[in-house]
Amino acid sequence: MVAKDQKVKFAVVGCGHIGKRHAEMVQRNPEAELVALIDVKEESGLNLEKFNAPFFNSLEDFLSSGIDVDVVNIATPNGYHSEQALKVLDARKHVVIEKPMGLNKQEAEKVIYRSLQVHKHVFAVMQNRYSPPSVWIKELVESGKLGKIYMMQLNCYWNRDDRYYKPDSWHGKKKLDGGTLFTQFSHFIDIMYWLFGDIENIHSNLADHNHKELTDFEDSGFVTFNFINGGLGAINFSTSVWDKNLESSLTVIAENGSIKIGGQYMNEVEYCHVKDYILPELAPTNPGNDYGAYKGSAQNHHYVIDNVIDVLKGRAHITTNALEGLKVVEIIERIYDACIILSSK
């Protein structure tokens, strides 16, 4: 716990777009202090001047520096998340992990096990939960007004081309990226699990349409399954959309009505027709740009930092705990394990 009159001290590992967003949100919070930034690249090329914080080229150097820190935020390539989380926990510090927690269930389980051993929190970053449409649909589903859930369809159709998959980037590399579901669409799988629970009877067909020269994995897929709590489900996804993102949408067909959340980042309620129910007015959301620094749900990172501070000061529970982060990794791993890979000619 952190005393009420003390600031929570944060360090950020990984100084790309999202890492800078973490650092910015820490500095904006009056109860937080940014004590270090860490990246393997040279500081001079990272544009970190506005943060005015000590810089280190490795997590190990920072942890051995003696600088007092409460929380380390990990915003590095996916393949490093679990390894670096374990090092932070070994140093007896709390950890915030950008999605995904790891690239397989075993990696994520190691992080959880170590956190329990050292009695430190693991916060999984799933900031889509904070968007007004997500908050709304969560309340609606839990209210029982929809009745039985018959069907759910998650559609994620984005553009990721050579503007994104640059030769010197970790994006697209199997060991560091993991795959399209891990890097692009795990937030939406988290929302699905958060709303409707676990899945079974998974069948998936994956294809690589136009990324053979850009990535080590699929760019598209159809996935069908059953929810353990009842109802049919499907995920249709692609990063082969030409030029710009099309949509990320969630459609629910239920006993007492139907709803659809759409927009590029599932940021708009597009349809709501539910028995004896009137859609309340929701706060507006800004979807951002396809290749902008803080696109889509990245604008919600301040809620993540707020929650970390509230938890460490004893005012709240973790919004997305480590077990939920593990579950998202496990579901994605099971989808990949159940796949038939098709290659476009």
C-alpha positions as CSV (number, residue, x, y, z in Angstrom):
1,M,0.0,0.0,0.0
2,V,1.0,3.6,-0.6
3,A,0.3,6.2,2.0
4,K,-2.5,8.6,1.2
5,D,-0.2,11.6,1.3
6,Q,2.5,10.1,-0.9
7,K,2.6,9.9,-4.7
8,V,2.7,6.6,-6.4
9,K,6.1,6.3,-8.2
10,F,6.0,4.9,-11.8
11,A,8.6,3.8,-14.3
12,V,7.8,3.0,-17.9
13,V,9.6,0.3,-20.0
14,G,9.2,0.8,-23.7
15,C,9.1,4.4,-25.0
16,G,7.1,3.9,-28.2
17,H,3.7,5.5,-28.8
18,I,1.9,3.6,-26.0
19,G,4.8,3.8,-23.6
20,K,4.8,7.6,-24.0
21,R,1.1,7.6,-23.4
22,H,1.6,5.8,-20.1
23,A,4.3,8.3,-19.1
24,E,2.0,11.2,-20.1
25,M,-0.9,9.9,-18.1
26,V,1.3,9.4,-15.1
27,Q,2.6,13.0,-15.3
28,R,-0.9,14.3,-15.6
29,N,-2.1,12.6,-12.4
30,P,-1.4,14.7,-9.3
31,E,-1.1,11.6,-7.2
32,A,1.6,10.0,-9.4
33,E,5.3,10.6,-10.2
34,L,7.3,9.4,-13.2
35,V,10.7,8.4,-11.8
36,A,12.3,6.7,-14.9
37,L,11.9,5.8,-18.6
38,I,13.6,2.7,-20.0
39,D,14.2,1.7,-23.7
40,V,16.9,-0.2,-25.6
41,K,17.1,2.6,-28.2
42,E,19.2,5.7,-27.7
43,E,17.5,8.4,-25.7
44,S,18.3,11.1,-28.3
45,G,16.1,9.5,-30.9
46,L,13.0,8.9,-28.7
47,N,11.8,12.5,-28.2
48,L,11.5,12.2,-24.4
49,E,12.5,15.7,-23.5
50,K,9.1,16.8,-22.2
51,F,9.1,14.0,-19.5
52,N,12.3,15.2,-17.8
53,A,12.8,11.8,-16.1
54,P,16.0,9.7,-15.7
55,F,16.6,7.4,-18.7
56,F,18.0,3.8,-18.7
57,N,18.8,1.5,-21.6
58,S,17.8,-1.7,-19.8
59,L,15.3,-2.8,-17.1
60,E,18.1,-4.4,-15.2
61,D,20.1,-1.2,-15.0
62,F,17.0,0.6,-13.7
63,L,16.2,-2.0,-11.1
64,S,19.7,-1.9,-9.8
65,S,19.9,1.9,-9.8
66,G,18.4,2.3,-6.3
67,I,15.7,4.7,-7.6
68,D,12.6,4.2,-5.5
69,V,9.6,3.0,-7.5
70,D,6.2,1.4,-6.7
71,V,5.0,0.4,-10.2
72,V,6.7,-0.5,-13.5
73,N,4.6,-0.2,-16.6
74,I,5.6,-2.6,-19.4
75,A,4.9,-1.2,-22.9
76,T,7.5,-3.2,-24.9
77,P,7.0,-5.7,-27.8
78,N,4.6,-8.5,-26.8
79,G,7.2,-11.2,-26.7
80,Y,9.0,-9.4,-23.8
81,H,6.0,-8.8,-21.6
82,S,6.0,-11.9,-19.4
83,E,9.8,-12.0,-19.1
84,Q,10.1,-8.4,-18.0
85,A,7.1,-8.7,-15.7
86,L,8.9,-11.6,-13.8
87,K,12.0,-9.4,-13.4
88,V,9.8,-6.6,-12.0
89,L,8.1,-8.9,-9.6
90,D,11.4,-10.4,-8.5
91,A,12.4,-6.8,-7.5
92,R,9.2,-6.7,-5.4
93,K,7.5,-4.1,-7.4
94,H,3.9,-3.9,-8.8
95,V,3.6,-4.3,-12.5
96,V,1.3,-2.9,-15.2
97,I,1.4,-5.0,-18.4
98,E,0.1,-3.8,-21.8
99,K,-1.8,-6.5,-23.7
100,P,-1.1,-9.3,-24.0
101,M,0.3,-10.6,-20.6
102,G,2.2,-13.2,-22.6
103,L,2.1,-15.1,-25.9
104,N,0.9,-18.3,-24.3
105,K,-0.9,-19.4,-21.2
106,Q,2.2,-20.9,-19.6
107,E,4.0,-17.5,-19.7
108,A,1.0,-15.7,-18.2
109,E,0.6,-18.3,-15.5
110,K,4.2,-17.8,-14.4
111,V,3.6,-14.1,-14.0
112,I,0.5,-14.7,-11.8
113,Y,2.3,-17.4,-9.7
114,R,5.2,-15.1,-9.1
115,S,3.0,-12.2,-8.1
116,L,1.2,-14.3,-5.5
117,Q,4.6,-15.4,-4.1
118,V,5.8,-11.8,-3.7
119,H,2.4,-10.3,-2.8
120,K,2.5,-7.7,-5.6
121,H,-0.3,-6.7,-8.0
122,V,-0.4,-7.3,-11.7
123,F,-2.6,-4.9,-13.7
124,A,-3.5,-6.1,-17.2
125,V,-4.1,-3.2,-19.5
126,M,-7.5,-3.6,-21.2
127,Q,-8.6,0.0,-21.5
128,N,-11.5,-0.6,-23.9
129,R,-13.5,-1.5,-20.9
130,Y,-13.6,2.2,-20.0
131,S,-15.2,3.4,-23.2
132,P,-18.8,4.7,-22.8
133,P,-20.4,2.0,-25.1
134,S,-18.5,-0.8,-23.2
135,V,-19.6,0.5,-19.8
136,W,-23.2,0.8,-21.1
137,I,-23.3,-2.7,-22.6
138,K,-21.8,-4.3,-19.5
139,E,-24.5,-2.7,-17.3
140,L,-27.2,-3.8,-19.8
141,V,-26.0,-7.4,-20.0
142,E,-25.6,-7.7,-16.2
143,S,-29.1,-6.2,-15.6
144,G,-30.7,-9.3,-17.3
145,K,-32.9,-7.0,-19.5
146,L,-31.7,-8.9,-22.6
147,G,-32.8,-12.2,-21.3
148,K,-31.0,-15.3,-22.8
149,I,-28.1,-14.5,-25.2
150,Y,-28.8,-16.3,-28.4
151,M,-25.9,-15.1,-30.7
152,M,-22.9,-12.8,-30.5
153,Q,-20.8,-11.7,-33.5
154,L,-17.5,-9.8,-33.2
155,N,-16.3,-8.2,-36.4
156,C,-12.8,-6.6,-36.6
157,Y,-11.9,-5.3,-40.0
158,W,-8.8,-3.1,-40.1
159,N,-6.0,-2.0,-42.4
160,R,-2.4,-2.9,-41.5
161,D,0.0,-2.6,-44.4
162,D,3.6,-1.6,-45.1
163,R,3.0,1.7,-43.3
164,Y,2.6,-0.3,-40.1
165,Y,4.7,-3.4,-40.8
166,K,8.1,-1.7,-41.3
167,P,11.2,-3.8,-41.8
168,D,12.9,-2.6,-38.6
169,S,9.8,-3.0,-36.5
170,W,8.8,-5.9,-34.1
171,H,5.4,-5.8,-35.6
172,G,4.8,-8.9,-37.8
173,K,7.6,-11.0,-36.2
174,K,6.1,-14.2,-34.7
175,K,8.3,-14.3,-31.6
176,L,7.7,-10.6,-30.7
177,D,4.3,-9.9,-32.1
178,G,2.6,-13.3,-31.7
179,G,-0.2,-12.9,-34.3
180,T,-3.0,-10.6,-35.4
181,L,-5.3,-11.6,-32.5
182,F,-2.7,-10.8,-29.9
183,T,-1.6,-7.4,-31.2
184,Q,-4.6,-6.0,-33.0
185,F,-7.8,-7.6,-31.6
186,S,-7.1,-8.9,-28.0
187,H,-8.9,-5.8,-26.6
188,F,-12.1,-6.9,-28.3
189,I,-11.8,-10.5,-27.2
190,D,-11.4,-9.2,-23.7
191,I,-14.6,-7.3,-24.0
192,M,-16.4,-10.4,-25.3
193,Y,-15.1,-12.5,-22.4
194,W,-15.9,-9.7,-19.9
195,L,-19.5,-9.7,-21.1
196,F,-20.3,-13.3,-21.9
197,G,-17.7,-15.5,-20.3
198,D,-15.6,-18.4,-21.5
199,I,-16.0,-20.3,-24.8
200,E,-15.8,-23.9,-26.0
201,N,-16.2,-26.0,-29.2
202,I,-13.9,-23.6,-31.1
203,H,-13.5,-23.9,-34.9
204,S,-11.3,-21.5,-36.8
205,N,-10.2,-20.9,-40.3
206,L,-7.2,-18.6,-40.8
207,A,-5.8,-17.1,-44.0
208,D,-3.0,-14.9,-45.2
209,H,-4.3,-12.8,-48.0
210,N,-1.8,-9.9,-48.6
211,H,0.8,-10.0,-45.8
212,K,3.1,-12.8,-46.9
213,E,5.9,-10.4,-47.4
214,L,5.1,-8.4,-44.3
215,T,4.3,-10.8,-41.4
216,D,5.0,-14.3,-40.1
217,F,1.4,-15.1,-39.5
218,E,-2.2,-14.8,-40.7
219,D,-4.0,-11.6,-41.5
220,S,-7.6,-12.9,-41.5
221,G,-9.9,-15.5,-39.9
222,F,-13.3,-16.9,-39.2
223,V,-13.9,-18.3,-35.7
224,T,-17.0,-20.0,-34.4
225,F,-17.7,-21.3,-30.9
226,N,-20.3,-21.8,-28.1
227,F,-20.4,-19.8,-24.9
228,I,-20.3,-22.0,-21.8
229,N,-23.0,-19.8,-20.3
230,G,-25.2,-20.4,-23.4
231,G,-25.4,-19.0,-26.9
232,L,-23.5,-19.1,-30.2
233,G,-20.5,-16.9,-31.0
234,A,-18.4,-15.9,-33.9
235,I,-15.3,-13.7,-34.5
236,N,-14.5,-12.5,-38.0
237,F,-11.3,-10.5,-38.3
238,S,-8.9,-9.1,-40.9
239,T,-6.1,-6.7,-41.3
240,S,-6.2,-7.0,-45.1
241,V,-8.7,-4.2,-45.5
242,W,-7.5,-1.7,-48.2
243,D,-6.1,1.7,-47.1
244,K,-7.9,2.3,-43.8
245,N,-9.8,0.7,-41.0
246,L,-13.4,-0.4,-41.7
247,E,-14.9,-1.3,-38.3
248,S,-14.8,-3.1,-35.0
249,S,-18.3,-4.2,-34.1
250,L,-20.1,-6.3,-31.6
251,T,-23.6,-7.5,-32.4
252,V,-25.8,-9.3,-29.9
253,I,-29.1,-11.2,-30.7
254,A,-30.9,-12.0,-27.4
255,E,-34.3,-13.1,-26.1
256,N,-35.6,-9.6,-25.5
257,G,-33.8,-7.5,-28.1
258,S,-30.8,-6.8,-30.3
259,I,-27.9,-4.4,-30.0
260,K,-24.9,-3.4,-32.1
261,I,-21.8,-1.4,-31.1
262,G,-19.7,-0.3,-34.1
263,G,-17.3,2.3,-35.4
264,Q,-13.6,1.8,-36.0
265,Y,-12.9,1.0,-32.4
266,M,-16.3,-0.2,-31.1
267,N,-16.9,3.3,-30.0
268,E,-20.5,3.9,-31.2
269,V,-23.9,2.4,-30.3
270,E,-25.3,1.8,-33.8
271,Y,-28.4,-0.2,-32.9
272,C,-30.4,-0.8,-29.7
273,H,-33.9,-2.3,-29.8
274,V,-34.7,-3.9,-26.4
275,K,-38.0,-4.7,-24.8
276,D,-39.2,-2.0,-22.4
277,Y,-35.8,-0.2,-22.6
278,I,-34.7,3.3,-23.8
279,L,-31.1,3.9,-24.7
280,P,-29.6,6.5,-22.3
281,E,-27.4,9.3,-23.7
282,L,-23.8,8.2,-23.7
283,A,-20.7,10.4,-23.5
284,P,-19.0,11.0,-26.8
285,T,-15.9,9.1,-27.8
286,N,-13.1,10.1,-30.2
287,P,-12.1,7.2,-32.4
288,G,-8.7,8.6,-33.4
289,N,-6.8,8.0,-36.6
290,D,-5.7,4.6,-38.0
291,Y,-2.0,5.3,-37.6
292,G,-2.1,8.1,-35.1
293,A,0.0,8.0,-31.9
294,Y,-3.0,7.5,-29.6
295,K,-5.5,5.8,-31.8
296,G,-8.8,4.4,-30.5
297,S,-8.8,3.1,-27.0
298,A,-5.3,4.4,-26.3
299,Q,-7.1,7.5,-25.2
300,N,-8.4,5.7,-22.2
301,H,-5.1,5.0,-20.6
302,H,-5.7,7.6,-17.9
303,Y,-8.3,5.3,-16.4
304,V,-5.7,2.6,-16.1
305,I,-3.3,4.8,-14.2
306,D,-6.2,6.1,-12.0
307,N,-7.1,2.5,-11.2
308,V,-3.6,1.6,-10.2
309,I,-3.3,4.5,-7.9
310,D,-6.8,3.8,-6.4
311,V,-5.9,0.2,-5.7
312,L,-2.5,1.0,-4.2
313,K,-4.1,3.6,-1.9
314,G,-6.8,1.1,-0.9
315,R,-9.7,2.9,-2.6
316,A,-10.7,0.4,-5.2
317,H,-10.3,-3.1,-6.7
318,I,-8.3,-3.9,-9.9
319,T,-10.4,-3.2,-13.0
320,T,-8.7,-5.9,-15.1
321,N,-6.9,-8.4,-12.9
322,A,-4.2,-10.8,-13.9
323,L,-6.5,-13.8,-14.2
324,E,-8.6,-11.9,-16.7
325,G,-5.5,-11.0,-18.7
326,L,-4.5,-14.7,-18.6
327,K,-7.9,-15.7,-19.9
328,V,-7.6,-13.5,-22.9
329,V,-4.2,-15.1,-23.7
330,E,-5.7,-18.6,-23.2
331,I,-8.7,-17.9,-25.5
332,I,-6.5,-16.6,-28.3
333,E,-4.1,-19.6,-27.9
334,R,-7.0,-22.0,-28.1
335,I,-8.3,-20.2,-31.3
336,Y,-4.9,-20.6,-32.9
337,D,-4.7,-24.3,-31.8
338,A,-8.0,-25.0,-33.4
339,C,-7.2,-23.4,-36.7
340,I,-6.9,-24.6,-40.3
341,I,-4.5,-22.2,-42.1
342,L,-5.4,-21.3,-45.6
343,S,-3.0,-19.4,-47.9
344,S,-4.5,-17.2,-50.6
345,K,-3.3,-17.8,-54.2
